[in-house]
Amino acid sequence: MPEAETRTLTSTPALLASLDPLLREWLPRQRWFAGKGRPVTGFSLVAATELLPAAGPPDGRSDRPGLLHVLVRAHQPAVPAPGAPELPGDCYQLLIGVREALPPRLAPALIGHVRQGPLTGRTVYDALYDTRPAEVVLEALRSRARVGGLRFERDPGQEIRTGLAPRLMTGEQSNSSVVYGDTFILKVLRRIVPGVNPDLELPLALARAGCPRVPAPTGWMVADLAGETWVLGVLQPYVQGAADGWELALRELAKGEDFTGEARELGRATAEVHTALARALPTVTLGRSHLEQLVAGMAERLEQAVHAVPALLPYAPGLRSAYTALGALAAEGRTWTAQRVHGDLHLGQCLRSPTGRWSLIDFEGEPARPLAERRLPQPAARDVAGMLRSFDYAEHAADAPPPGWAAACRAAFCTGYARAGGVDPRTDPVLLRACETDKAVYEVVYEARHRPDWLSVPMSAVRRLAAPEPV
């Protein structure tokens, strides 16, 4: 990246003022915006860096886009009510393209037309839709560029070729991804927090451990701000022709085909990743005090969920019994091993290559949970519970699923896990029920806030898990 094309914007109140009215309209409409349902009351600029010249007088050369890398904090009230206290605000990563006029092919990327400030008269848009800005990011990774507070790193053992055509993938919810020539995929994190992000940390650890079930990071983007490192994106090899587990499961359901073989292989892949993580990173023994904290966290999340979704109230005693049963075992002296886990495992986080081999991706964890919590060692049953819940989701998404489809897949997954990991999750039913209950409660809150039409799926699990003898 030529030095003349890079400049850090160190004093940018005018820039933020010019973007503010546009971002208030555009940002809440993005699928990855986490604060839906609450108005944006303002923004504060965390950092802004010019990667391609964006200012200067208009010259009619609309084919030469500018590119701004912006970290902005959106301020919102705690609840959607007048006079409610404001939250500190989530920080979002934006790659903003700047053009004199937007060509029709980029119409879906439009943010708006700037009417004040240093970009007056120009059009700004989501630059990930545009070829030239996306190429600039890949070139920065290839050349290990440093631009202001931005740092682009790569694995010296992996080559990044030039001339790889970019294309933005659609359909993601919490982040954005760009594929380069069917060779690499760049995951651009949207909601940014300082600290070690497990989406980079764990794949790097698994690569060092020689685990082939997770694509090894080729490069990564970070920002060094105020003495802290913020992970911005991760570049990994792209598995050409791969299908994610969710798409594959729905496809097989639509055809009435059996999926237990794939579920068994998914269990094997999950166990291999867990084994490699336990080998690469420290594990801990969960005794009574640790379990009391774990159970208290589950119970607190249940209370918050009941407050947010009153439909949970009739089932709260039954759900709480799953946690108290786990606490009772701990009080009797039972211990468990905890380790680093995926943290948000479901069918959509798994890829099957054309050869039939399964890989696990997206180790960010549940984005709604604090980073420190996502990096804590957890019982491996947490990931198992996430996948078991995902089979239920797939069955409910099908028009006419075969009877017992999810139950058969759940059993097959556990069988595959036991064959590769040596331990069948079903032999510890109290722990598994507690983890699955905690996951279902999380899903109820998520669906109520973001996808009300899907609320019946976790509520069905809630009814099952709250029964005196859950099945």
C-alpha positions as CSV (number, residue, x, y, z in Angstrom):
1,M,0.0,0.0,0.0
2,P,1.7,3.2,-1.1
3,E,2.5,5.6,1.8
4,A,0.9,8.5,-0.1
5,E,-2.4,6.8,0.0
6,T,-2.6,6.5,3.8
7,R,-3.4,9.1,6.4
8,T,-4.7,8.9,9.9
9,L,-7.4,11.4,10.7
10,T,-6.3,12.7,14.1
11,S,-8.8,15.5,14.5
12,T,-12.2,14.6,13.0
13,P,-15.1,16.3,14.8
14,A,-16.2,17.7,11.4
15,L,-16.0,14.2,9.8
16,L,-18.2,12.7,12.5
17,A,-20.7,15.6,12.3
18,S,-21.0,15.0,8.6
19,L,-21.6,11.3,9.0
20,D,-23.9,11.4,12.1
21,P,-27.3,12.0,10.4
22,L,-26.5,9.4,7.8
23,L,-25.4,6.7,10.3
24,R,-28.4,7.3,12.5
25,E,-30.6,6.1,9.6
26,W,-28.3,3.5,8.1
27,L,-26.7,1.7,11.0
28,P,-29.9,0.4,12.8
29,R,-31.0,-1.2,9.5
30,Q,-27.9,-3.4,9.2
31,R,-28.3,-7.0,10.2
32,W,-25.2,-6.9,12.4
33,F,-26.4,-3.9,14.4
34,A,-26.9,-5.2,18.0
35,G,-29.0,-2.4,19.4
36,K,-32.2,-2.9,17.5
37,G,-35.4,-1.6,19.1
38,R,-33.6,1.3,20.8
39,P,-33.0,4.7,19.2
40,V,-29.5,5.9,18.5
41,T,-29.0,9.2,20.4
42,G,-25.5,10.0,19.2
43,F,-22.0,8.8,18.2
44,S,-18.5,9.2,19.5
45,L,-15.6,8.6,17.3
46,V,-13.1,6.0,18.5
47,A,-10.7,6.2,15.5
48,A,-10.7,7.1,11.8
49,T,-8.0,6.3,9.3
50,E,-7.9,7.2,5.6
51,L,-6.8,4.2,3.5
52,L,-7.5,5.8,0.2
53,P,-7.8,9.5,-0.3
54,A,-11.3,10.6,0.5
55,A,-11.2,14.4,0.9
56,G,-10.1,17.0,-1.6
57,P,-12.1,18.8,-4.2
58,P,-14.4,16.8,-6.5
59,D,-12.7,16.2,-9.8
60,G,-15.4,14.2,-11.7
61,R,-13.4,11.0,-11.4
62,S,-16.1,8.9,-9.7
63,D,-14.2,5.7,-10.6
64,R,-11.6,6.5,-7.9
65,P,-13.2,5.7,-4.5
66,G,-11.9,6.9,-1.2
67,L,-11.8,4.6,1.7
68,L,-12.1,5.4,5.4
69,H,-11.7,2.9,8.2
70,V,-13.9,4.1,11.1
71,L,-14.5,2.8,14.6
72,V,-17.6,4.6,16.0
73,R,-19.5,4.1,19.3
74,A,-23.3,4.3,19.0
75,H,-25.0,5.7,22.1
76,Q,-28.4,4.3,23.0
77,P,-30.8,4.3,26.0
78,A,-30.8,1.2,28.1
79,V,-34.4,0.6,27.2
80,P,-36.6,2.1,24.5
81,A,-38.3,4.6,26.7
82,P,-38.1,8.4,27.1
83,G,-35.7,9.5,29.7
84,A,-34.0,6.0,30.1
85,P,-30.3,6.1,31.0
86,E,-27.9,5.6,28.2
87,L,-25.6,2.6,27.9
88,P,-21.8,3.2,27.3
89,G,-22.5,2.2,23.6
90,D,-21.3,-0.6,21.3
91,C,-18.3,0.2,19.1
92,Y,-18.8,-0.7,15.4
93,Q,-16.2,-1.1,12.7
94,L,-17.2,0.6,9.4
95,L,-15.3,0.6,6.1
96,I,-16.8,3.6,4.4
97,G,-16.3,4.2,0.7
98,V,-16.4,7.7,-0.7
99,R,-17.4,8.6,-4.3
100,E,-18.7,11.6,-6.1
101,A,-21.5,9.5,-7.4
102,L,-22.5,5.9,-6.8
103,P,-22.7,3.6,-9.8
104,P,-25.9,1.5,-10.0
105,R,-24.1,-1.7,-9.1
106,L,-23.3,-0.3,-5.6
107,A,-26.9,0.9,-4.9
108,P,-27.4,-1.7,-2.1
109,A,-24.3,-0.3,-0.3
110,L,-25.6,3.3,-0.1
111,I,-25.2,5.0,3.3
112,G,-26.1,8.5,2.1
113,H,-25.2,11.8,0.5
114,V,-23.0,14.1,2.7
115,R,-24.3,17.7,3.0
116,Q,-21.8,19.1,5.5
117,G,-18.2,18.8,6.6
118,P,-15.0,17.6,4.8
119,L,-16.9,15.2,2.5
120,T,-19.6,17.6,1.4
121,G,-21.1,16.8,-2.0
122,R,-19.9,13.2,-1.9
123,T,-21.7,9.9,-1.5
124,V,-20.7,7.4,1.2
125,Y,-21.4,3.7,1.2
126,D,-20.4,0.4,2.7
127,A,-17.0,-0.2,1.0
128,L,-17.0,-4.0,1.3
129,Y,-19.4,-4.1,-1.7
130,D,-16.8,-2.4,-3.8
131,T,-13.9,-4.1,-5.6
132,R,-11.1,-1.5,-5.2
133,P,-11.5,-0.9,-1.4
134,A,-11.8,-4.7,-0.8
135,E,-8.6,-5.2,-2.8
136,V,-6.8,-2.5,-0.7
137,V,-7.6,-4.4,2.5
138,L,-6.2,-7.7,1.1
139,E,-3.1,-5.9,-0.1
140,A,-2.6,-4.4,3.3
141,L,-2.6,-7.9,4.8
142,R,-0.3,-9.2,2.1
143,S,2.2,-6.5,2.7
144,R,1.8,-6.4,6.5
145,A,1.0,-2.7,6.3
146,R,0.8,-0.4,9.3
147,V,-1.4,2.6,8.9
148,G,-1.9,4.9,11.9
149,G,-3.2,2.7,14.6
150,L,-4.1,-0.1,12.2
151,R,-1.9,-3.1,11.9
152,F,-2.3,-5.8,9.2
153,E,-0.5,-9.1,10.0
154,R,-0.2,-12.4,8.3
155,D,1.3,-15.9,8.8
156,P,4.7,-15.7,7.1
157,G,4.3,-19.4,6.2
158,Q,1.2,-18.7,4.0
159,E,1.3,-16.7,0.8
160,I,-1.3,-14.2,-0.2
161,R,-1.4,-13.9,-4.0
162,T,-2.3,-10.7,-5.8
163,G,-5.1,-10.4,-8.3
164,L,-7.7,-12.3,-6.3
165,A,-11.1,-10.9,-7.2
166,P,-13.2,-10.0,-4.1
167,R,-16.9,-10.6,-3.5
168,L,-19.0,-9.8,-0.5
169,M,-21.0,-12.7,1.0
170,T,-24.6,-12.2,1.9
171,G,-26.7,-13.7,4.7
172,E,-24.5,-13.2,7.7
173,Q,-26.0,-11.6,10.8
174,S,-23.3,-10.4,13.3
175,N,-20.3,-9.8,10.9
176,S,-19.4,-9.4,7.2
177,S,-17.3,-11.6,5.0
178,V,-15.5,-11.1,1.8
179,V,-14.3,-14.0,-0.4
180,Y,-11.1,-13.4,-2.5
181,G,-11.0,-15.6,-5.6
182,D,-12.3,-18.7,-3.9
183,T,-8.9,-18.8,-2.1
184,F,-9.4,-16.8,1.1
185,I,-12.3,-15.5,3.2
186,L,-12.0,-12.3,5.3
187,K,-14.3,-12.1,8.3
188,V,-14.7,-8.4,9.2
189,L,-15.9,-8.1,12.8
190,R,-18.6,-5.5,13.1
191,R,-19.1,-5.1,16.9
192,I,-15.6,-4.5,18.3
193,V,-14.3,-4.8,21.8
194,P,-10.7,-4.4,23.1
195,G,-8.8,-7.5,24.1
196,V,-7.9,-11.0,22.8
197,N,-10.7,-12.1,20.5
198,P,-11.3,-15.9,20.6
199,D,-12.1,-15.8,16.9
200,L,-8.4,-15.3,16.3
201,E,-7.0,-16.8,19.5
202,L,-8.5,-20.2,19.2
203,P,-7.9,-20.9,15.5
204,L,-4.2,-19.9,16.1
205,A,-3.9,-22.2,19.0
206,L,-5.5,-25.1,17.0
207,A,-3.2,-24.4,14.1
208,R,-0.2,-24.7,16.5
209,A,-1.7,-28.0,17.8
210,G,-2.0,-29.4,14.3
211,C,-5.8,-29.7,14.4
212,P,-7.0,-29.9,10.8
213,R,-10.7,-29.4,11.7
214,V,-10.3,-25.6,11.8
215,P,-8.9,-23.4,8.9
216,A,-5.6,-21.8,10.1
217,P,-5.6,-18.0,10.1
218,T,-3.7,-16.6,7.1
219,G,-3.8,-12.9,8.3
220,W,-5.5,-10.6,10.7
221,M,-6.4,-7.0,11.2
222,V,-5.9,-5.3,14.6
223,A,-6.1,-1.7,15.9
224,D,-3.7,-0.5,18.7
225,L,-5.7,2.1,20.6
226,A,-5.0,3.6,24.0
227,G,-2.7,0.8,25.0
228,E,-5.1,-2.0,24.0
229,T,-5.4,-4.3,21.0
230,W,-8.7,-4.6,19.2
231,V,-9.1,-7.5,16.7
232,L,-10.9,-6.3,13.6
233,G,-10.9,-9.2,11.2
234,V,-9.4,-12.6,10.3
235,L,-8.4,-14.0,6.9
236,Q,-8.6,-17.7,6.5
237,P,-8.5,-20.2,3.6
238,Y,-11.8,-20.5,1.8
239,V,-13.2,-24.0,1.5
240,Q,-14.5,-24.0,-2.1
241,G,-17.7,-25.8,-2.7
242,A,-18.3,-26.3,1.1
243,A,-21.9,-26.3,2.4
244,D,-22.6,-25.2,5.9
245,G,-24.4,-27.6,8.2
246,W,-27.6,-25.6,8.4
247,E,-28.0,-25.5,4.6
248,L,-27.1,-29.1,4.3
249,A,-29.5,-30.3,7.0
250,L,-32.4,-28.3,5.5
251,R,-31.6,-29.7,2.1
252,E,-31.7,-33.3,3.4
253,L,-34.8,-32.6,5.4
254,A,-36.5,-31.3,2.2
255,K,-35.7,-34.5,0.4
256,G,-36.6,-36.7,3.4
257,E,-33.1,-38.0,3.5
258,D,-31.4,-39.4,6.6
259,F,-28.9,-37.0,8.3
260,T,-27.7,-39.2,11.1
261,G,-24.5,-40.1,9.3
262,E,-23.6,-36.5,9.0
263,A,-24.6,-35.8,12.6
264,R,-22.3,-38.6,13.7
265,E,-19.3,-37.1,11.7
266,L,-20.1,-33.7,13.2
267,G,-19.9,-35.2,16.7
268,R,-16.5,-36.7,15.7
269,A,-15.2,-33.3,14.4
270,T,-16.4,-31.5,17.6
271,A,-14.7,-34.0,19.9
272,E,-11.4,-33.7,17.9
273,V,-11.5,-29.9,18.3
274,H,-12.2,-30.2,22.0
275,T,-9.3,-32.6,22.4
276,A,-7.0,-30.3,20.5
277,L,-8.1,-27.2,22.6
278,A,-7.6,-29.1,25.8
279,R,-4.1,-30.0,24.6
280,A,-3.2,-26.5,23.4
281,L,-4.6,-24.4,26.2
282,P,-4.9,-24.8,30.0
283,T,-7.8,-26.7,31.6
284,V,-9.2,-26.3,35.0
285,T,-11.1,-28.5,37.5
286,L,-14.5,-27.2,38.5
287,G,-15.1,-27.9,42.1
288,R,-17.9,-26.8,44.4
289,S,-17.1,-23.1,44.4
290,H,-16.6,-22.9,40.7
291,L,-19.9,-24.8,40.1
292,E,-21.7,-22.5,42.5
293,Q,-20.6,-19.6,40.4
294,L,-21.6,-21.4,37.2
295,V,-25.0,-22.3,38.5
296,A,-25.5,-18.8,39.9
297,G,-24.8,-17.3,36.4
298,M,-27.3,-19.6,34.8
299,A,-29.9,-18.7,37.4
300,E,-29.3,-15.0,37.0
301,R,-29.6,-15.3,33.2
302,L,-33.0,-17.1,33.7
303,E,-34.3,-14.4,36.0
304,Q,-33.3,-11.7,33.4
305,A,-34.9,-13.7,30.6
306,V,-38.2,-14.1,32.6
307,H,-38.2,-10.3,33.0
308,A,-37.6,-9.8,29.3
309,V,-39.9,-12.5,28.0
310,P,-42.8,-13.1,30.5
311,A,-43.9,-16.2,28.5
312,L,-41.1,-17.9,30.4
313,L,-42.6,-17.4,33.8
314,P,-44.7,-20.6,34.0
315,Y,-41.7,-22.7,33.2
316,A,-39.1,-20.9,35.4
317,P,-39.4,-23.3,38.4
318,G,-38.8,-26.4,36.1
319,L,-35.9,-24.7,34.3
320,R,-34.4,-23.6,37.6
321,S,-34.5,-27.2,38.8
322,A,-31.9,-28.1,36.0
323,Y,-29.5,-25.7,37.7
324,T,-30.2,-26.7,41.2
325,A,-29.7,-30.4,40.3
326,L,-26.2,-29.5,39.0
327,G,-25.4,-27.5,42.2
328,A,-26.5,-30.5,44.3
329,L,-24.0,-32.8,42.6
330,A,-21.3,-30.2,43.2
331,A,-22.3,-30.1,46.9
332,E,-21.8,-33.8,47.1
333,G,-18.2,-33.4,45.9
334,R,-18.6,-34.0,42.2
335,T,-16.1,-32.2,39.9
336,W,-15.9,-31.5,36.2
337,T,-13.1,-30.4,33.8
338,A,-13.5,-27.1,32.0
339,Q,-11.6,-26.0,28.9
340,R,-11.7,-23.5,26.1
341,V,-14.6,-24.3,23.8
342,H,-16.2,-22.9,20.7
343,G,-18.9,-21.1,22.7
344,D,-21.6,-20.7,20.1
345,L,-21.6,-24.1,18.2
346,H,-24.5,-24.8,15.9
347,L,-25.0,-26.2,12.4
348,G,-24.3,-22.9,10.8
349,Q,-20.8,-22.8,12.3
350,C,-19.8,-26.1,10.6
351,L,-18.7,-26.6,7.0
352,R,-18.6,-29.8,5.0
353,S,-16.2,-29.9,2.2
354,P,-17.0,-31.6,-1.1
355,T,-14.9,-34.6,0.1
356,G,-17.3,-34.9,3.1
357,R,-14.9,-33.6,5.8
358,W,-16.4,-31.4,8.5
359,S,-14.7,-28.2,9.8
360,L,-15.6,-25.8,12.6
361,I,-15.5,-22.1,12.0
362,D,-16.4,-18.8,13.8
363,F,-14.9,-19.1,17.3
364,E,-16.1,-15.6,18.4
365,G,-18.6,-17.1,20.9
366,E,-22.0,-15.6,21.6
367,P,-21.5,-11.9,20.7
368,A,-24.0,-10.7,23.3
369,R,-21.8,-12.0,26.2
370,P,-18.8,-10.0,27.5
371,L,-15.4,-10.9,26.0
372,A,-14.0,-11.9,29.3
373,E,-16.8,-14.4,29.8
374,R,-16.4,-15.8,26.3
375,R,-12.8,-16.6,27.1
376,L,-13.4,-18.5,30.3
377,P,-12.9,-22.3,30.3
378,Q,-16.3,-24.0,30.2
379,P,-17.5,-27.7,30.3
380,A,-17.3,-29.1,26.8
381,A,-21.0,-30.0,27.3
382,R,-21.8,-26.4,26.5
383,D,-20.8,-26.9,22.9
384,V,-22.6,-30.2,22.7
385,A,-25.8,-28.6,24.0
386,G,-25.5,-25.9,21.4
387,M,-25.4,-28.5,18.6
388,L,-28.3,-30.5,20.1
389,R,-30.4,-27.3,20.1
390,S,-29.4,-26.7,16.5
391,F,-30.9,-30.0,15.4
392,D,-34.2,-28.9,17.0
393,Y,-34.0,-25.7,15.1
394,A,-33.5,-27.5,11.8
395,E,-36.4,-29.9,12.4
396,H,-38.7,-26.9,13.2
397,A,-37.6,-25.1,10.1
398,A,-38.6,-27.9,7.8
399,D,-42.1,-28.1,6.2
400,A,-42.7,-31.8,6.9
401,P,-39.8,-33.3,8.9
402,P,-39.7,-37.1,9.3
403,P,-40.9,-38.1,12.8
404,G,-38.0,-38.1,15.3
405,W,-35.5,-36.5,13.0
406,A,-34.0,-34.2,15.6
407,A,-33.9,-36.9,18.3
408,A,-32.1,-39.3,15.9
409,C,-29.5,-36.6,15.0
410,R,-29.0,-35.7,18.6
411,A,-28.2,-39.4,19.4
412,A,-26.0,-39.8,16.4
413,F,-24.0,-36.7,17.3
414,C,-23.3,-37.9,20.8
415,T,-22.3,-41.3,19.5
416,G,-19.8,-39.7,17.1
417,Y,-18.5,-37.5,19.8
418,A,-18.0,-40.5,22.1
419,R,-16.1,-42.5,19.5
420,A,-13.6,-39.7,18.9
421,G,-13.5,-38.1,22.4
422,G,-13.8,-41.2,24.6
423,V,-16.7,-39.7,26.6
424,D,-20.4,-39.9,25.7
425,P,-22.1,-36.6,26.7
426,R,-25.2,-38.5,27.6
427,T,-23.4,-40.2,30.5
428,D,-23.6,-36.9,32.4
429,P,-27.3,-36.0,31.9
430,V,-27.5,-33.4,34.7
431,L,-24.7,-31.3,33.3
432,L,-26.0,-31.7,29.7
433,R,-29.5,-30.7,30.8
434,A,-28.2,-27.6,32.6
435,C,-26.2,-26.5,29.6
436,E,-29.0,-27.1,27.2
437,T,-31.5,-25.3,29.4
438,D,-29.1,-22.3,29.6
439,K,-28.8,-22.3,25.9
440,A,-32.6,-22.5,25.3
441,V,-33.2,-19.6,27.7
442,Y,-30.6,-17.5,25.7
443,E,-32.4,-18.4,22.5
444,V,-35.8,-17.3,23.9
445,V,-34.5,-13.8,24.6
446,Y,-32.7,-13.6,21.3
447,E,-35.7,-14.7,19.2
448,A,-38.1,-12.4,21.2
449,R,-35.9,-9.4,20.4
450,H,-34.8,-10.2,16.8
451,R,-37.0,-12.9,15.2
452,P,-40.3,-13.2,17.0
453,D,-41.6,-15.7,14.4
454,W,-38.9,-18.2,15.6
455,L,-39.8,-17.9,19.3
456,S,-41.8,-21.1,19.2
457,V,-38.7,-23.1,18.6
458,P,-36.8,-22.4,21.8
459,M,-40.2,-22.3,23.7
460,S,-40.8,-25.9,22.6
461,A,-37.4,-26.8,24.2
462,V,-38.3,-24.9,27.3
463,R,-41.5,-26.9,27.8
464,R,-39.5,-30.1,27.4
465,L,-36.6,-29.1,29.6
466,A,-38.9,-27.8,32.3
467,A,-40.9,-31.0,32.6
468,P,-40.4,-33.1,35.8
469,E,-38.6,-35.8,33.7
470,P,-37.3,-34.0,30.6
471,V,-36.8,-36.1,27.5
